[in-house]
Amino acid sequence: MPARITRRSLAAGLPLALLSTLCVAATAGAHDRHGQHGGAGPTARITGSAVLGDVPLAGFSNGLLPGSVSDDRGVQLGGIGSDIYPAGRKGEFWTVTDRGPNGQIKIDGKKRRTFPVPGFDPAIVKIRVTGKRIDVLQALPLTTASGTPVTGLPNQPSRDEAPYGHDARTPLGYNPNGLDTEGIVRAADASFWLVDEYGPSLVHVSPRGRVLARYVPEGLRLEGAGYPVIEALPGILLNRRINRGFEGLALLPGGDLVLAVQSPLSLPDVDAGESSRNVRLLRFSTKRQAVTAEYAYRFDPVEVVDPSEDDTSELKVSSVVALGPHTLLVEERTDKAARLHRVTLPHGSGILGSAWDDPAASPSYEELTDPSAAGVPVLRKSLVVDLGTVEGIPGKIEGVAVTGRDTLALINDNDFGMTDGADAFDANGRLVDSGIETSVTLLKLPRPLRG
């Protein structure tokens, strides 16, 4: 197997109060890029790249919630690349972690989902990019109404993978409060909106990190949560693929949100979903607390997005960004390549409440090889940039922020330095780090995003 790098901690023992002064320079050649493919004509170029230094996860977590993590097993702070959103000042951004360090190990031929640091609590993290370094300015743990950590553990035995400890042999408990957070935006009232993969759900969070409400699909029947759970999303979303719920989230100028399902739904079954190129975007009115439109979106063929990949199930929507009241920037990606499209949102409710929202529909929307020919109003899109043509872009870009008329900030998910398999930890239960860093890449496009 390929050699993996154990990173040297440069911040061992530092309290959270010192994180704002933690400045670790990027090193040359820190970013790996695979699956490059060229193209004619002007393309984008990288104007800057910054790296997050090593911050022990236990110190970070316990600084926010004392006693929450007793042993981080050598894991460093990472995973903040689930999304990125401008924080107002130049170079400052809001980011969000996902559910925390997790992996998969086969036991008796079956994969088990591991949570080596089960006490980890997802957090909103404010960062500043300065030269080649990323500084942590502020962090907000996600908590229930009573201040209890939500954790990143799965919610329901009937819908989610069973959680295990680092070696996949010690069962862990489910937690109805648990969130696998992904997209993030900040509203005018300073509250946050996040999306989650478990429900899938839309989560409203106070400026201090308290969950105000979690909007879930009709029929989810999530009980025991320490915050309001509102069944306000279409029930068809109950057919989301495991670990492929909502990932992208955009805030439109008028206050509405656009939520992107990461992958096609498993309709009528898992095989159909994994071979499909048809995904769904939802429009949510924060004023009405209701979904007002559902849009049909179709991926490019996987070999177009990533010439090194032939598995359609690897296609994902990871980021959506508002360019205007009716225009989005949508990222289609695999773990190695990505393309950004400009997408126009039409008037009307799209396929919301139509036959395509009926799980008994045959064929399902996901099964259609030509949705437009079947009368489905597929969103129009045009390519803005193929990141695979830009040398130096890291893999697994999950967050995109618009920073100017022709500039972007991209952030990758480094998975907390974890890999799958029994070799993710050494004989002492310490992480064998992948060596992949959290990085923010600044990109200048060949032409303006708008116009």
Phi, psi and chi 1 to 4 in degrees:
 res  aa     phi    psi   chi1   chi2   chi3   chi4
   1 MET       -  154.3   62.1  176.9  -68.7      -
   2 PRO   -60.9  146.1  -19.4   30.4      -      -
   3 ALA   -66.9  143.8      -      -      -      -
   4 ARG  -118.0  154.8  -74.2  179.4  -73.4  173.4
   5 ILE  -105.8  132.2  -58.2  169.7      -      -
   6 THR   -94.9  116.8  -59.4      -      -      -
   7 ARG   -75.7  144.1  -62.7 -178.4  -65.4 -177.2
   8 ARG   -83.7  124.5  179.9  171.8   59.7   88.8
   9 SER   -70.8  126.3  174.9      -      -      -
  10 LEU  -101.9    1.2  -58.5  179.4      -      -
  11 ALA  -133.3   22.8      -      -      -      -
  12 ALA   -58.8  129.4      -      -      -      -
  13 GLY    84.0   -2.2      -      -      -      -
  14 LEU   -74.7  131.2  -72.9 -178.9      -      -
  15 PRO   -73.2  163.8   27.2  -34.8      -      -
  16 LEU   -58.7  -32.2 -175.6   64.3      -      -
  17 ALA   -60.7  -22.7      -      -      -      -
  18 LEU   -94.7   -2.2  -65.2 -177.3      -      -
  19 LEU   -62.4  -32.8  -77.4  176.6      -      -
  20 SER   -66.1  -17.1   62.5      -      -      -
  21 THR  -105.1    3.2   61.1      -      -      -
  22 LEU   -73.7  116.0  179.0   66.3      -      -
  23 CYS  -131.0  105.8  -57.4      -      -      -
  24 VAL  -116.2  123.4 -177.2      -      -      -
  25 ALA   -75.4  148.4      -      -      -      -
  26 ALA   -72.4  151.8      -      -      -      -
  27 THR  -107.3  152.7   55.1      -      -      -
  28 ALA   -62.0  139.0      -      -      -      -
  29 GLY    73.8   24.7      -      -      -      -
  30 ALA   -73.1  -19.4      -      -      -      -
  31 HIS  -108.9  127.1  -52.7  -52.2      -      -
  32 ASP   -94.0  142.4 -102.1  -12.1      -      -
  33 ARG  -138.1  123.6 -176.2   73.5  174.8  105.8
  34 HIS  -118.0  162.8  -55.9  -72.2      -      -
  35 GLY    70.0   32.8      -      -      -      -
  36 GLN   -66.6  144.2  -64.9  -74.7  -16.4      -
  37 HIS  -148.9  135.6   50.7  -66.2      -      -
  38 GLY   -85.5  177.2      -      -      -      -
  39 GLY  -161.8  156.6      -      -      -      -
  40 ALA   -84.2  160.2      -      -      -      -
  41 GLY    84.0  175.4      -      -      -      -
  42 PRO   -65.2  143.8   25.3  -34.2      -      -
  43 THR  -135.0 -179.7 -173.1      -      -      -
  44 ALA   -76.6  163.9      -      -      -      -
  45 ARG  -141.5  147.1   60.3 -176.8  176.4   85.9
  46 ILE   -77.7  131.1  -66.8  175.0      -      -
  47 THR  -110.4   -7.1   59.9      -      -      -
  48 GLY  -175.8  156.2      -      -      -      -
  49 SER  -151.0  133.3 -177.3      -      -      -
  50 ALA  -131.1  151.7      -      -      -      -
  51 VAL  -127.1  141.0  170.0      -      -      -
  52 LEU   -82.0  128.0  177.4   67.8      -      -
  53 GLY   -74.3  176.6      -      -      -      -
  54 ASP   -76.2  122.3  -71.9   -5.0      -      -
  55 VAL  -128.8  113.4  179.8      -      -      -
  56 PRO   -53.7  132.7  -26.2   35.9      -      -
  57 LEU   -65.8  -35.2 -166.8   58.0      -      -
  58 ALA   -64.2  -42.7      -      -      -      -
  59 GLY   -64.0  -40.9      -      -      -      -
  60 PHE   -64.1  -50.4  172.6   81.7      -      -
  61 SER   -66.5  -44.6  -62.9      -      -      -
  62 ASN   -71.5  -23.5  -68.2  -30.5      -      -
  63 GLY   -68.1  -28.4      -      -      -      -
  64 LEU   -89.1  -44.7  -60.2  177.2      -      -
  65 LEU  -134.2   90.5  -62.2  163.3      -      -
  66 PRO   -51.6  130.3  -27.8   36.8      -      -
  67 GLY    81.4    5.6      -      -      -      -
  68 SER   -73.9  -30.9   56.5      -      -      -
  69 VAL  -125.0  113.8  172.3      -      -      -
  70 SER   -85.9  -29.2   58.6      -      -      -
  71 ASP  -150.1  115.9 -176.4   -0.6      -      -
  72 ASP   -90.7    1.5   61.8   16.5      -      -
  73 ARG    54.3   30.3  -61.4 -167.9  176.5  -82.3
  74 GLY    82.8    8.8      -      -      -      -
  75 VAL   -79.8  138.8  178.9      -      -      -
  76 GLN   -98.0  160.2  -54.7  -69.2  -29.8      -
  77 LEU   -57.2  130.2  173.6   64.3      -      -
  78 GLY  -163.0 -162.1      -      -      -      -
  79 GLY    67.3    7.6      -      -      -      -
  80 ILE   -78.6   -3.1   66.2  171.5      -      -
  81 GLY   -85.0   20.3      -      -      -      -
  82 SER   -66.2  -26.3  -72.5      -      -      -
  83 ASP  -170.8  167.3 -157.2    3.7      -      -
  84 ILE  -144.8  136.9 -174.6  168.7      -      -
  85 TYR  -141.6  132.3 -169.4   77.8      -      -
  86 PRO   -56.7  136.7  -24.6   35.1      -      -
  87 ALA  -101.9    7.0      -      -      -      -
  88 GLY   111.3  -57.3      -      -      -      -
  89 ARG   -84.5  148.4  -66.0 -177.1  178.1  179.8
  90 LYS   -56.7  130.4 -176.7  178.6  179.4 -179.9
  91 GLY    82.7   -1.4      -      -      -      -
  92 GLU  -107.9  140.0  -66.2 -173.0    3.5      -
  93 PHE  -143.8  151.3  -56.9   94.2      -      -
  94 TRP   -92.2  134.4  -66.8  104.0      -      -
  95 THR  -128.6  172.9   66.9      -      -      -
  96 VAL  -145.1  140.7   64.5      -      -      -
  97 THR   -80.7  164.8   71.4      -      -      -
  98 ASP   -90.0 -152.0   56.8   20.0      -      -
  99 ARG   -72.3   -8.1   56.6 -174.4  167.7  175.5
 100 GLY   113.6 -178.6      -      -      -      -
 101 PRO   -57.2  129.2  -20.2   31.4      -      -
 102 ASN  -156.2  156.6   68.3   93.2      -      -
 103 GLY  -155.6 -169.2      -      -      -      -
 104 GLN  -134.9  136.0  -72.9 -174.9  -44.7      -
 105 ILE  -133.6  138.0  -64.8  176.4      -      -
 106 LYS   -84.7  128.6  -82.8 -171.4  176.3 -179.0
 107 ILE  -125.5  120.5  -59.8  -67.0      -      -
 108 ASP    54.4   39.7  -61.8  -31.2      -      -
 109 GLY    81.9   -1.0      -      -      -      -
 110 LYS  -119.0  138.1  -66.5 -175.9  178.3 -179.5
 111 LYS   -75.0  136.2  -69.3 -178.3  179.0  178.6
 112 ARG  -120.3  141.9  -69.7 -178.1  175.4  179.4
 113 ARG   -86.1  123.6  179.0   62.3   58.0 -177.4
 114 THR  -105.5  144.6   63.3      -      -      -
 115 PHE  -128.9   86.8  -69.2   81.2      -      -
 116 PRO   -67.7  -19.8   22.7  -33.8      -      -
 117 VAL  -126.5   73.4 -169.5      -      -      -
 118 PRO   -63.4  -20.1   21.8  -33.3      -      -
 119 GLY   -80.8   -4.3      -      -      -      -
 120 PHE   -63.2  138.3  174.1   79.5      -      -
 121 ASP  -116.6  126.6 -170.1   49.3      -      -
 122 PRO   -53.7  147.4  -26.0   35.2      -      -
 123 ALA  -141.9  148.9      -      -      -      -
 124 ILE   -89.2  127.6  -65.5  169.0      -      -
 125 VAL  -124.9  122.9 -177.6      -      -      -
 126 LYS   -92.6  129.9 -171.3  178.3 -175.3 -179.9
 127 ILE  -126.2  161.5   62.7  171.5      -      -
 128 ARG  -128.7  132.0  178.6  170.2   57.7 -145.7
 129 VAL   -97.9  118.4  175.3      -      -      -
 130 THR  -130.9  109.9  -53.4      -      -      -
 131 GLY    59.6 -120.5      -      -      -      -
 132 LYS  -101.5   14.2  -66.0 -176.8  177.5 -178.7
 133 ARG  -125.0  154.4   68.1  178.3 -174.6 -102.4
 134 ILE  -113.7  122.7  -62.5  172.3      -      -
 135 ASP  -104.7  137.6  -58.8  -26.5      -      -
 136 VAL   -85.3  119.0  174.4      -      -      -
 137 LEU   -95.5  -34.8  -58.2 -179.4      -      -
 138 GLN  -160.3  151.3 -177.1 -178.1    3.2      -
 139 ALA  -142.7  137.4      -      -      -      -
 140 LEU  -122.4  111.6  -56.7  168.4      -      -
 141 PRO   -71.8  145.6   29.1  -34.6      -      -
 142 LEU   -85.3  125.9  -61.4 -177.8      -      -
 143 THR  -132.9  164.7   64.0      -      -      -
 144 THR   -78.5 -178.3   66.2      -      -      -
 145 ALA   -60.2  -29.1      -      -      -      -
 146 SER   -91.1   -0.5   64.6      -      -      -
 147 GLY    92.4    4.8      -      -      -      -
 148 THR   -74.9  139.1  -58.4      -      -      -
 149 PRO   -60.2  139.2  -20.7   31.2      -      -
 150 VAL   -74.7  -28.7  -60.0      -      -      -
 151 THR    65.8  171.4   79.9      -      -      -
 152 GLY  -107.7   17.1      -      -      -      -
 153 LEU   -77.3  150.7  -65.5  171.6      -      -
 154 PRO   -60.0  157.9  -21.2   33.0      -      -
 155 ASN   -91.0  -49.9  -60.2  156.1      -      -
 156 GLN  -133.4  131.5  -61.7  173.3  -60.2      -
 157 PRO   -59.1  -31.2  -22.4   32.9      -      -
 158 SER   -75.2  -17.1   59.0      -      -      -
 159 ARG  -125.3  -25.1  -72.6 -177.5   48.6   77.4
 160 ASP  -114.5  159.9  -57.9  -43.0      -      -
 161 GLU   -64.9  145.2  -64.3  168.4  -64.4      -
 162 ALA   -69.5  132.9      -      -      -      -
 163 PRO   -87.9  142.4   30.2  -31.3      -      -
 164 TYR  -133.1  164.6  -71.9   85.2      -      -
 165 GLY   -71.6 -171.8      -      -      -      -
 166 HIS   -62.2  -29.2   82.6  -76.2      -      -
 167 ASP   -97.6    6.3   59.2   -1.0      -      -
 168 ALA    66.4   19.2      -      -      -      -
 169 ARG  -116.7  -17.7  -64.1 -171.1 -179.5  -81.5
 170 THR  -103.4  111.0  -56.1      -      -      -
 171 PRO   -65.3  143.3  -17.3   30.8      -      -
 172 LEU  -113.6  162.3  -58.1  174.0      -      -
 173 GLY   -83.8  153.0      -      -      -      -
 174 TYR   -75.8  160.8  -70.3   85.1      -      -
 175 ASN  -142.2  113.5 -174.7   -9.9      -      -
 176 PRO   -63.3  -17.8   22.2  -33.0      -      -
 177 ASN   -81.5  -16.8  -67.8  -44.4      -      -
 178 GLY   -57.6  141.1      -      -      -      -
 179 LEU  -131.9  136.4  -65.1  171.3      -      -
 180 ASP  -106.1   79.1 -174.4    1.8      -      -
 181 THR   -72.4  147.3   43.0      -      -      -
 182 GLU  -135.2  -97.3  -63.7  -67.6  -15.7      -
 183 GLY   -63.2  152.1      -      -      -      -
 184 ILE  -142.6  138.4 -179.0  172.7      -      -
 185 VAL  -138.8  159.4  -62.2      -      -      -
 186 ARG  -118.4  126.9 -162.6  177.6 -165.7 -143.0
 187 ALA   -82.1  170.5      -      -      -      -
 188 ALA   -62.5  -26.0      -      -      -      -
 189 ASP   -88.3   10.4   63.7   -1.7      -      -
 190 ALA    77.1   -0.2      -      -      -      -
 191 SER   -78.4  163.8   67.7      -      -      -
 192 PHE  -113.0  151.2  -62.4   92.4      -      -
 193 TRP  -119.3  133.3  -68.6   90.2      -      -
 194 LEU  -127.2  158.4  -50.0  173.3      -      -
 195 VAL  -115.7  157.6  -74.1      -      -      -
 196 ASP  -133.4  146.1  150.2   76.7      -      -
 197 GLU   -87.6  -23.8  -63.1 -139.7   51.2      -
 198 TYR   -66.0  -51.6  -76.1  142.8      -      -
 199 GLY   -58.0  -60.7      -      -      -      -
 200 PRO   -68.2  158.6   30.2  -34.8      -      -
 201 SER  -146.5  161.6   56.8      -      -      -
 202 LEU  -108.6  130.6  173.0   66.8      -      -
 203 VAL  -122.4  126.3 -172.9      -      -      -
 204 HIS   -99.0  128.7 -165.9 -162.4      -      -
 205 VAL  -127.7  138.0  177.9      -      -      -
 206 SER   -69.3  165.7   79.1      -      -      -
 207 PRO   -59.1  -17.0  -26.6   36.1      -      -
 208 ARG  -101.4    1.0  -67.5  177.3  174.3 -117.0
 209 GLY   101.5    2.3      -      -      -      -
 210 ARG   -81.6  132.9  179.9  167.9   57.0   88.0
 211 VAL   -72.2  118.9  175.2      -      -      -
 212 LEU   -87.4  -36.3  -59.1  173.7      -      -
 213 ALA  -166.0  149.1      -      -      -      -
 214 ARG  -125.5  118.7 -176.6  179.3 -177.8 -175.6
 215 TYR   -96.8  122.9  -60.0   88.7      -      -
 216 VAL  -126.8  167.9  -57.5      -      -      -
 217 PRO   -65.3  148.6  -22.1   34.0      -      -
 218 GLU   -60.7  132.3  -66.2  178.7   -1.4      -
 219 GLY    92.3    0.8      -      -      -      -
 220 LEU   -66.9  -38.6 -178.4   64.4      -      -
 221 ARG    55.9   52.7  -62.6 -177.1  179.6   87.7
 222 LEU   -83.9  117.3  179.3   61.9      -      -
 223 GLU  -116.1  149.8  -61.6  178.5   -7.6      -
 224 GLY    92.6    4.5      -      -      -      -
 225 ALA   -74.1  151.1      -      -      -      -
 226 GLY   -94.4   29.2      -      -      -      -
 227 TYR  -154.2  163.4   45.3   68.1      -      -
 228 PRO   -64.2  131.5  -22.0   33.3      -      -
 229 VAL  -114.5  121.3  175.8      -      -      -
 230 ILE  -119.5  121.3  -56.4  166.4      -      -
 231 GLU   -82.8   88.5  -65.8 -169.3   -3.8      -
 232 ALA  -122.3    1.0      -      -      -      -
 233 LEU  -105.8  155.6  -52.0 -179.3      -      -
 234 PRO   -57.6  136.8  -24.2   34.2      -      -
 235 GLY   -63.7  -19.4      -      -      -      -
 236 ILE   -58.9  -24.8 -164.2   78.0      -      -
 237 LEU   -70.2  -12.4  -62.0  175.3      -      -
 238 LEU   -62.4  -14.7  -66.5  175.5      -      -
 239 ASN   -93.1   19.0  -63.0  -77.2      -      -
 240 ARG   -64.0  149.1   63.7  101.2  172.4   94.0
 241 ARG   -70.1  148.0 -178.0  175.2  161.6 -172.7
 242 ILE   -55.8  130.2  -69.5  -72.4      -      -
 243 ASN    63.7   19.2  -63.1  -30.0      -      -
 244 ARG  -133.0   49.8  -62.0  -74.1 -176.6   90.8
 245 GLY   -82.3 -138.2      -      -      -      -
 246 PHE   -72.4  140.0  -69.2  135.7      -      -
 247 GLU  -132.5  -37.4 -177.2  145.2  -52.6      -
 248 GLY   -98.0  145.8      -      -      -      -
 249 LEU  -147.9  130.3  177.4   65.1      -      -
 250 ALA  -127.0  144.8      -      -      -      -
 251 LEU  -107.8  112.5  175.0   62.4      -      -
 252 LEU   -76.5  155.9  -62.3  174.7      -      -
 253 PRO   -54.3  -32.3  -27.8   35.7      -      -
 254 GLY   -82.3   -3.5      -      -      -      -
 255 GLY   106.8  -13.0      -      -      -      -
 256 ASP   -69.7  158.2  -79.5    6.0      -      -
 257 LEU  -114.7  149.3  -58.1  168.9      -      -
 258 VAL  -118.5  124.6  176.5      -      -      -
 259 LEU  -111.3  134.0  -60.2   63.9      -      -
 260 ALA  -112.8  126.1      -      -      -      -
 261 VAL   -72.6  133.0 -177.5      -      -      -
 262 GLN   -63.4  -38.8 -176.4  178.4  173.2      -
 263 SER  -140.4  164.5  -64.7      -      -      -
 264 PRO   -57.2  146.0  -28.1   37.3      -      -
 265 LEU   -68.3  157.1  -57.9 -179.3      -      -
 266 SER   -85.2   71.9  -63.2      -      -      -
 267 LEU  -128.8  124.8  -74.0  171.7      -      -
 268 PRO   -80.7   -6.5   31.1  -35.9      -      -
 269 ASP  -153.4  178.1   50.5   36.6      -      -
 270 VAL   -61.2  -42.9  171.5      -      -      -
 271 ASP   -60.5  -40.9  -71.5  -16.2      -      -
 272 ALA   -64.8  -41.5      -      -      -      -
 273 GLY   -65.5  -40.3      -      -      -      -
 274 GLU   -71.6  -21.0  -69.1 -172.8  -13.3      -
 275 SER   -99.2   -2.0   61.8      -      -      -
 276 SER   -86.8  154.3  176.6      -      -      -
 277 ARG  -115.0   12.8  -71.6  165.6   44.6 -158.4
 278 ASN  -106.2  115.8  -55.0  -28.3      -      -
 279 VAL  -117.6  176.2  -70.2      -      -      -
 280 ARG  -127.5  138.9  -58.9  169.2 -171.6 -115.3
 281 LEU  -117.9  143.0  -82.4   61.6      -      -
 282 LEU  -118.8  145.4  -57.1  178.9      -      -
 283 ARG  -107.1  127.2 -176.4  169.1 -176.7  148.2
 284 PHE  -120.2  127.2 -176.3   87.7      -      -
 285 SER   -87.4  116.1  169.2      -      -      -
 286 THR   -71.3  -23.2   56.1      -      -      -
 287 LYS   -75.1  -43.3  -65.0  177.5 -179.0  177.9
 288 ARG   -89.6  -12.1  -64.0  168.1   53.1 -174.7
 289 GLN    54.3   48.0  -61.1 -176.2   26.8      -
 290 ALA  -151.7  153.4      -      -      -      -
 291 VAL   -77.5  129.5  173.8      -      -      -
 292 THR  -111.6  -12.4   59.1      -      -      -
 293 ALA  -158.2  152.3      -      -      -      -
 294 GLU  -132.6  125.5 -179.2 -179.7   -4.8      -
 295 TYR  -111.5  143.2  -54.3  113.0      -      -
 296 ALA   -92.8  126.6      -      -      -      -
 297 TYR  -126.9  139.7 -176.1   91.3      -      -
 298 ARG  -121.9  127.7 -175.4  160.1  168.2   82.3
 299 PHE   -65.6  153.0  -75.2  121.5      -      -
 300 ASP   -68.9  160.4  -71.2  -22.1      -      -
 301 PRO   -56.6  146.2  -25.6   35.3      -      -
 302 VAL   -59.4  -35.2   65.7      -      -      -
 303 GLU   -72.0  -17.4   64.6  -87.0   11.9      -
 304 VAL   -79.1  -43.2  171.8      -      -      -
 305 VAL   -67.2  -42.3  177.3      -      -      -
 306 ASP  -143.5   98.3 -179.3   -5.2      -      -
 307 PRO   -60.1  -14.7  -25.6   36.4      -      -
 308 SER   -90.2    0.1   71.1      -      -      -
 309 GLU  -120.0  140.3 -176.7   59.9   69.4      -
 310 ASP  -124.6    7.0   61.2    4.3      -      -
 311 ASP  -101.2  109.2 -176.0   -5.4      -      -
 312 THR   -58.6  -29.6  -63.6      -      -      -
 313 SER   -67.2  -10.7   70.7      -      -      -
 314 GLU   -80.7   -8.4  -68.7  -61.5  -47.4      -
 315 LEU   -73.9  138.8  -70.9  170.7      -      -
 316 LYS  -147.1  149.1  -56.1  157.8 -169.6  169.6
 317 VAL   -97.9  118.6  173.5      -      -      -
 318 SER  -110.6  -23.3  -88.0      -      -      -
 319 SER  -145.0  138.6 -179.0      -      -      -
 320 VAL  -132.5  135.2  -70.7      -      -      -
 321 VAL  -132.5  135.3 -176.2      -      -      -
 322 ALA   -76.2  128.3      -      -      -      -
 323 LEU  -101.5  -14.7  -61.7  178.9      -      -
 324 GLY  -178.7 -173.9      -      -      -      -
 325 PRO   -65.9  -22.2   19.6  -31.1      -      -
 326 HIS  -132.3   18.2  -53.1  -68.6      -      -
 327 THR  -133.8  136.2  -47.2      -      -      -
 328 LEU  -123.2  157.3  -62.0  175.5      -      -
 329 LEU  -106.8  121.7 -170.1   64.6      -      -
 330 VAL  -119.0  129.7  176.9      -      -      -
 331 GLU   -96.9  125.1  179.6 -161.4   13.9      -
 332 GLU  -106.4  132.1  -59.9 -179.9   22.4      -
 333 ARG  -149.3  164.3   73.3  165.6  179.6   90.5
 334 THR  -113.4 -169.0   65.8      -      -      -
 335 ASP   -75.6  -12.2  -79.9   -6.0      -      -
 336 LYS  -114.5  -17.2  -65.0  176.0  -71.3 -175.3
 337 ALA  -147.6  162.1      -      -      -      -
 338 ALA  -157.6  151.9      -      -      -      -
 339 ARG  -132.9  141.7  -74.7  155.9   64.8   92.3
 340 LEU  -110.5  129.6  -58.1  179.3      -      -
 341 HIS  -118.8  144.2  -66.2  -91.4      -      -
 342 ARG   -87.3  129.4 -178.1 -175.1  -67.4  105.3
 343 VAL  -127.6  135.4  174.4      -      -      -
 344 THR   -98.9  129.1  -58.7      -      -      -
 345 LEU   -91.8  124.2  -63.8  178.0      -      -
 346 PRO   -81.7  168.3   31.8  -34.6      -      -
 347 HIS   -74.8  160.6  -65.1  -70.7      -      -
 348 GLY    95.5  178.6      -      -      -      -
 349 SER   -95.8    2.9   58.8      -      -      -
 350 GLY    62.5 -130.7      -      -      -      -
 351 ILE   -95.4    9.0   62.4  173.1      -      -
 352 LEU   -60.1  127.1 -177.9   66.0      -      -
 353 GLY    74.8    4.9      -      -      -      -
 354 SER   -85.5 -176.6   70.9      -      -      -
 355 ALA   -60.6  -25.3      -      -      -      -
 356 TRP   -74.1   -8.4  -52.0  113.9      -      -
 357 ASP   -95.4    5.7  -94.3   -7.3      -      -
 358 ASP   -97.5  115.9 -177.7   -7.6      -      -
 359 PRO   -62.3  -14.5   19.8  -30.6      -      -
 360 ALA   -89.7   -3.8      -      -      -      -
 361 ALA   -58.3  136.1      -      -      -      -
 362 SER  -138.0  117.0 -177.6      -      -      -
 363 PRO   -71.1  159.2   29.4  -36.6      -      -
 364 SER   -77.7  163.5   67.0      -      -      -
 365 TYR   -56.1  -38.9  159.2   65.6      -      -
 366 GLU   -64.9  -26.0  -75.5   69.7   21.6      -
 367 GLU   -83.5  -10.7  -70.4  179.6  -68.8      -
 368 LEU   -72.0  127.1  -60.7  176.2      -      -
 369 THR   -85.6  -18.3   56.0      -      -      -
 370 ASP  -141.8   80.1 -172.3   -8.5      -      -
 371 PRO   -56.6  -38.6  -22.9   33.2      -      -
 372 SER   -61.1  -39.5  -65.4      -      -      -
 373 ALA   -66.9  -23.4      -      -      -      -
 374 ALA   -90.1    8.2      -      -      -      -
 375 GLY    87.0   10.6      -      -      -      -
 376 VAL   -85.5  125.4  178.0      -      -      -
 377 PRO   -77.6   89.6   28.5  -33.6      -      -
 378 VAL   -77.1  139.1  177.9      -      -      -
 379 LEU   -62.2  138.6  -67.0  177.1      -      -
 380 ARG   -80.2  141.3  -67.0 -178.0  -62.3  155.6
 381 LYS  -143.8  156.1   64.1 -178.1 -173.4 -179.6
 382 SER  -141.3  140.8   60.0      -      -      -
 383 LEU   -69.9  130.0 -177.6   65.8      -      -
 384 VAL   -96.8  -48.3  171.2      -      -      -
 385 VAL  -158.2  139.7   60.7      -      -      -
 386 ASP   -98.6  105.0 -177.1  -16.5      -      -
 387 LEU   -64.7  -19.2  -63.9  179.5      -      -
 388 GLY   -67.7  -14.6      -      -      -      -
 389 THR   -93.5   -1.4   66.3      -      -      -
 390 VAL  -104.7  111.0 -175.8      -      -      -
 391 GLU   -64.1  130.4 -174.4   69.3   31.8      -
 392 GLY   102.6   -4.9      -      -      -      -
 393 ILE   -72.7  128.2  -61.6  -70.8      -      -
 394 PRO   -66.2  165.2  -17.2   30.2      -      -
 395 GLY   -78.7  168.5      -      -      -      -
 396 LYS    52.6   52.2 -153.2  171.3 -175.8 -176.1
 397 ILE   -72.6  118.7  -65.6  -66.0      -      -
 398 GLU  -114.0  -16.3  -69.8 -161.6    3.6      -
 399 GLY  -127.1  137.4      -      -      -      -
 400 VAL  -132.0  132.1  178.2      -      -      -
 401 ALA  -127.4  137.8      -      -      -      -
 402 VAL   -86.1  122.9  174.1      -      -      -
 403 THR  -112.1   -6.6   56.1      -      -      -
 404 GLY  -173.6 -176.3      -      -      -      -
 405 ARG   -62.8  -28.3   63.0 -168.8  -63.4  -92.1
 406 ASP  -141.0   29.5   59.0   -4.8      -      -
 407 THR  -132.2  148.4   55.4      -      -      -
 408 LEU  -134.2  157.0  -58.3  173.0      -      -
 409 ALA  -118.1  130.0      -      -      -      -
 410 LEU  -116.4  141.0  -46.0  173.9      -      -
 411 ILE  -130.0  140.8 -166.9  166.8      -      -
 412 ASN  -103.3  157.4   70.5  -47.0      -      -
 413 ASP   -98.6  114.4  179.9    6.2      -      -
 414 ASN   -91.6    3.9   81.7  -34.3      -      -
 415 ASP    57.2   30.6  -67.9  -39.1      -      -
 416 PHE    59.7   24.0  -67.8   83.8      -      -
 417 GLY    75.1   12.6      -      -      -      -
 418 MET   -92.7  152.6  -81.6 -160.2   60.0      -
 419 THR  -127.4  167.3   57.0      -      -      -
 420 ASP   -83.5  162.7  -72.7  -25.0      -      -
 421 GLY   101.7  162.9      -      -      -      -
 422 ALA   -66.3  -19.4      -      -      -      -
 423 ASP   -85.8    6.3  -66.2  -31.0      -      -
 424 ALA   -65.6  -23.9      -      -      -      -
 425 PHE  -128.1  147.4  -66.4   87.4      -      -
 426 ASP   -81.8 -173.5   63.7   20.1      -      -
 427 ALA   -64.3  -20.8      -      -      -      -
 428 ASN   -95.6    8.0  -64.1  -43.2      -      -
 429 GLY    76.1   21.3      -      -      -      -
 430 ARG  -100.2  144.5  -48.7  -53.7  -71.3  173.3
 431 LEU   -62.5  134.7  178.9   71.1      -      -
 432 VAL   -95.1   98.5 -179.8      -      -      -
 433 ASP   -67.0  142.0 -162.4  -77.0      -      -
 434 SER   -71.0  -20.0   69.2      -      -      -
 435 GLY    83.8   -2.3      -      -      -      -
 436 ILE   -81.6  127.1  -61.1  172.9      -      -
 437 GLU   -97.8  156.8  -52.2  -80.0    1.5      -
 438 THR   -76.8  126.4  -64.3      -      -      -
 439 SER  -137.3  149.8   61.7      -      -      -
 440 VAL  -112.0  125.3  172.0      -      -      -
 441 THR  -111.9  127.8  -56.2      -      -      -
 442 LEU   -97.0  131.1  -54.0  179.1      -      -
 443 LEU  -127.6  135.0 -163.3   69.0      -      -
 444 LYS  -108.5  126.8 -176.4  173.5  177.5   59.7
 445 LEU   -87.2  156.1  -58.9  171.7      -      -
 446 PRO   -71.9  -13.9   27.0  -35.3      -      -
 447 ARG  -151.8  159.4   59.0 -172.5   61.1   86.5
 448 PRO   -60.8  150.5  -23.2   34.1      -      -
 449 LEU   -71.6  -33.8  -78.0  160.5      -      -
 450 ARG  -108.5  148.3  -59.7  172.3  179.1   89.4
 451 GLY   109.9      -      -      -      -      -
